[in-house]
Amino acid sequence: MLSIGLSCWLERNRNQSGSRVGIVPALTVYNAAIVALMIYAAVVDGMNGVGIWLAFGLHTLLLIWCAACLRADSRGDVRVVR
């Protein structure tokens, strides 16, 4: 998790299209994997609690956001926010 955060932080000032090529798809896959693991932990292993559902919600929102960024990038709707 620290390496993902560090790579995103180091790429923050680079050319927008260059950064998106690798980081956003990687974050999409990461968040999808975490959501799948949370569902597995809750359904199969019977884990339950506030923390697991908060993490599930956070990673689901991040997954939706990354997917929206990828979709906007594929349509050419890229906006630079500073």
N, C-alpha and C positions, 0 to 999 in steps of 0.2 A: 504494500500500500504506500509506503514511503517512496519507493522508486517511481511509482506512477505519479504521485504528487510532485516529486522533484522534476521529472521529465516534463510535466505540464507547466511547471513554474519556469523552467529554463526556456521553453518554447514560446512563452507569452509575448515576447517582443519580435519574433520572427515574422516573415512574410505570412500573411493569413492563409493563403492557399497551401503553402509548404507545410505548415504545422498541421493542418487538417488532414493531410493525406495519410499520416500515420497515427496520430494521437486519437482522433475522434473514433475511428473504427476500432482501435484497440480498447478504448474506454467502453465502447458499446459491447464488445465481446466480454470484457471484464464484468460489467454490470449485469449482463444477461446470465453469466455463469454464477454470480453471487445470488441473483434472484432464484435461479434453479436450485442452488444448494440450500437456500433458506426454505424453499418449498419442500425439498426432500427431507430436511431436518425436521420440519413441522409435521409432515404427513407420515413419513416412514419411521423416523426415530422418536416421534412423539414429543419433540422439544416444544416448549411453550413458555411464553413470558413476554413482558413488555419490550425488552431489549431486542428480541429476535424480530418482533413485528415492526418496531421502529426502524431497524436496519433494513428489513424487507421493503418498507415504504420508501425510505430514502433511496435505496438502489433502484427501485422501480421508477421513481421520479427521474433519477439520473439516466436511466436507460431510455425513457421516453424523450428526455431532452437531447441525448446523443443521437437518437434515431431521427428526431426532428432536424437537428443540425445536418446530418447526412442527407436527409431528403431535400432540405433547402439548398445544400451544396450541389446536389445532382441536378436540380432545376435551375441553378444559376442565381438563386436569390440570396447570395452571400452578402451579409451586411457587417461592416466593421464597427464594433462597439468599443469605444475608448473611454 
